[in-house]
Amino acid sequence: MDLHLHRADYVQVGVTAQKTMKLLPATRGSATQKVVIGDHEGVVLCFGMKKGEAVAVFKTLPGQKIARLELGGILNTPQEKIFVAAGSEIRGFTKRGKQFLSFETNLTESIKAMHISGSDLLLSASYIYSHYCDCKDQHYYLSGDRINDVICLPVERLPHLTPVLACQDRLLRVLQGSDVVFEIEVSGPPTVLALHNGNGGDSGEDVLFGTSDGKLGLIQITAPTPTHKWEIQNEKKRGGILCVDSFDIMGDGVKDLLVGRDDGMVEVYSFNNASEPVLRFDQALSESVTSIQGGCVGKDGYDEIVVSTYSGWVTGLTTEPVHKEGGPGEELRLNQETQHKLACLRSELEQLQLKVAQERERYQQSSQSSQAKSAVPSFSINDKFTLNKDDASYSLILEVQTAIDNVLVQSDVPIDLLDVDKNSAVVSFSSCDAESGDNFLLATYRCQANTTRLELKIRSIEGQYGTLQAYVTPRIQPKTCQVRQYLIKPLSLHQRSHSIDRDRPVNTLTLTGQFSFAEVHSWVVFCLPEVPEKPPAGECVTFYFQNTFLDTQLESTYRKGEGVFKSDNISTISILKDVLSKEATKKKINLNISYEINEMSVKHTLALIHPKLEDQLLLAKKVQLIDALKELQVHEGNTDFLIPEYRCILEEAERLQEEYKKQPAHLERLYGMITDLFIDKFKFKGTNVKTKVPLLLEILDSYDQNTLIAFFDAA
């Protein structure tokens, strides 16, 4: 069964945060539902649709930015009380807009996530989880990493309250009171949690999770061994998941799964006989989807998916068919309702144009007066800088509430810009004076007329660290620009993992000295991504990492006065040694550095590089042959005379060139890693082998694995 949905835009509010839009339950006498939404300006708007027009039920005055909006009420009754989190305050409104609650929590940070179950209120700031019952403090938990979302299993179906925290370190933490009962590892940093079918499924323990790298999964949270029921991989390389809902949009009596992503993709999954999700519908919007709900809003009898986007649009994807009358040579007959709507829109457009002209004139007068202060218009940027495990590249996503004019990207470290299929902007590069050390990259992206979201991909080099800056200029007058900075860390291609392979040969770096736990933690934060900025609780901590490019690993264990780092890659140990000693010198701390080098680790690392290098050399060789083979084809008129291998290259020419284009400097990267490995191996022995590098490059050009290993051993 195919699903056909048609888009209808309802209203636009201010910029919205994740999970800030809900549909109120339908009331007696009205089959359609009201929409309630909160925005960054602190305004809560509740509206319904009448004759195709949005009619406000209530609208609050502006205030602090609204970070979350949830519905609540007495258990087992319609959940129609509206609760919003703004700053460290919770406010409650009735469905008519009367405020009945203003609760100032004792949290020192702004609330980031909220869940309501009867009289229980679950809140989280960045690292702190708090549980209140009837506005009285009950439980508290300090998480080891940032909390992205919070939910609890349905209390009416289970014997006690079971909160679940989605934490940035790829863990779901299940609590009882103030204590963690158990932790569940998931495949990516979880960004959103939801109860399966809205009630926890058959067992009441089924929780859906979505990750920032676009994976979606279902876990049955049964102590002490939770069950992973299914997981959908992000094979189409779509955006991270921001919101999830359960609603029967297919009309088959089984609730479907509605998913909203940060690249604007809306997806509908239905369940097959084995209770596994199958994609039934997807549609791309031009900006990230911050909230998603299923219900009936626009017209009685037609179900729809209602979404809110980053810039504040509330849009319906409705099952209501779009009827167009009129045949060939016949004018399209517009019914009265459509004509009335067009007249209203024209009138509204004229009023807006007049208002814009008046405001522009007022701005010109005020800016030219002698007492004029610089009036720089402000605008919101939603940005995300994340490492992709699949291709060891960083994604930089910039989203602005208005159209982007251009983005200037500047870096003081060598990085490669990779092609992004979704990116329609025109890029131009400026020459840089690399010797000055300030600029290694200057690139300008000029965006098309209505682009509000831009995605860039970069690949960094480990050991080279500094800052990437993005200067974002939107299409607003007067011209204004915001700068965003992103750190490229010394071990930038490493990603946190839950475990490591203990059977690998490892090199060990040990640091001792008069440094505190907080100081050594700050050095690890400086060197490696995905480490929480706050030092974890306890006297000692261990983190595991995996290199996304080479699959080598790193184990870091440190406490006050001591740090131990183990890796199967000598270059990783060498980078850590150089950077950590430099950071300690800045603080005037004397470090005692010792290391143990395992000769077998070099062969092990070369074995990990081997398949990648072989593939790249083969790809480069094929791409070099394409032009010559095409010339032969034109000259001879056909390809029958060619051997099958060459015919295959011609048939796949487009795909091979596309693959090669997507991986600029990939071969040079691998050459660079082997060269670094060679230099680092002998650096720890106190030998300088830089004079032998040209000979190494000659061996790589006519690559043979055994010859390379022999060269490493002989040198």
Stockholm file with secondary structure:
# STOCKHOLM 1.0

chainA/1-715         MDLHLHRADYVQVGVTAQKTMKLLPATRGSATQKVVIGDHEGVVLCFGMKKGEAVAVFKTLPGQKIARLELGGILNTPQEKIFVAAGSEIRGFTKRGKQFLSFETNLTESIKAMHISGSDLLLSASYIYSHYCDCKDQHYYLSGDRINDVICLPVERLPHLTPVLACQDRLLRVLQGSDVVFEIEVSGPPTVLALHNGNGGDSGEDVLFGTSDGKLGLIQITAPTPTHKWEIQNEKKRGGILCVDSFDIMGDGVKDLLVGRDDGMVEVYSFNNASEPVLRFDQALSESVTSIQGGCVGKDGYDEIVVSTYSGWVTGLTTEPVHKEGGPGEELRLNQETQHKLACLRSELEQLQLKVAQERERYQQSSQSSQAKSAVPSFSINDKFTLNKDDASYSLILEVQTAIDNVLVQSDVPIDLLDVDKNSAVVSFSSCDAESGDNFLLATYRCQANTTRLELKIRSIEGQYGTLQAYVTPRIQPKTCQVRQYLIKPLSLHQRSHSIDRDRPVNTLTLTGQFSFAEVHSWVVFCLPEVPEKPPAGECVTFYFQNTFLDTQLESTYRKGEGVFKSDNISTISILKDVLSKEATKKKINLNISYEINEMSVKHTLALIHPKLEDQLLLAKKVQLIDALKELQVHEGNTDFLIPEYRCILEEAERLQEEYKKQPAHLERLYGMITDLFIDKFKFKGTNVKTKVPLLLEILDSYDQNTLIAFFDAA
#=GR chainA/1-715 SS CCCCCEEEEEEECSCCCTTCEEECCCCTTCCSCCEEEECTTSCEEEEEEETTEEEEEEECCCCSCEEEEEEECSTTSCCCEEEEEETTEEEEECTTSCEEEEEECSCSSCCCEEEEETTEEEEECSSEEEEEETTEEEEEEECSSCEEEEEECCTTTSSSCCEEEEETTTEEEEEETTEEEEEEECSSCEEEEEEGGGTTTTTTCEEEEEETTSCEEEEECCSSSCEEEEEECCTTCCCCEEEEEEECCSCSSSCEEEEEETTSEEEEEEECTTSCEEEEEEEECSSCEEEEEEECCSSTTCCEEEEEETTCEEEEEESSCCCCCCCTTSCCCCCHHHHHHHHHHHHHHHHHHHHHHHHHHHHHHHHHSTTCCCCCCCCCEEEEEEEETTTTEEEEEEEESSCEEEEEEEESSCEEEECCTTCCCEEEECCCCGGGSSCSEEEEEECCTTCCEEEEEEEECTTCCEEEEEEEEESCSSCCCEEEEEEECTTTTEEEESCCCTTSCCEEEEEEESCCHHHHHHHHHHHSTTCCSSCCSSSEEEEEEEETTTCCEEEEEEETTEEEEEESCHHHHHHHHHHHHHHHHHTTCCEEEEEECCTHHHHHHHHHHHHHHHHHHHHHHHHHHHHHHHHHHHHHSSSTTSCHHHHHHHHTHHHHHHHHHHSTTHHHHHHHHHHHHHHHHHHTTTCCCGGGHHHHHHHHHTCCHHHHHHHHHHC
#=GC SS_cons         CCCCCEEEEEEECSCCCTTCEEECCCCTTCCSCCEEEECTTSCEEEEEEETTEEEEEEECCCCSCEEEEEEECSTTSCCCEEEEEETTEEEEECTTSCEEEEEECSCSSCCCEEEEETTEEEEECSSEEEEEETTEEEEEEECSSCEEEEEECCTTTSSSCCEEEEETTTEEEEEETTEEEEEEECSSCEEEEEEGGGTTTTTTCEEEEEETTSCEEEEECCSSSCEEEEEECCTTCCCCEEEEEEECCSCSSSCEEEEEETTSEEEEEEECTTSCEEEEEEEECSSCEEEEEEECCSSTTCCEEEEEETTCEEEEEESSCCCCCCCTTSCCCCCHHHHHHHHHHHHHHHHHHHHHHHHHHHHHHHHHSTTCCCCCCCCCEEEEEEEETTTTEEEEEEEESSCEEEEEEEESSCEEEECCTTCCCEEEECCCCGGGSSCSEEEEEECCTTCCEEEEEEEECTTCCEEEEEEEEESCSSCCCEEEEEEECTTTTEEEESCCCTTSCCEEEEEEESCCHHHHHHHHHHHSTTCCSSCCSSSEEEEEEEETTTCCEEEEEEETTEEEEEESCHHHHHHHHHHHHHHHHHTTCCEEEEEECCTHHHHHHHHHHHHHHHHHHHHHHHHHHHHHHHHHHHHHSSSTTSCHHHHHHHHTHHHHHHHHHHSTTHHHHHHHHHHHHHHHHHHTTTCCCGGGHHHHHHHHHTCCHHHHHHHHHHC
//
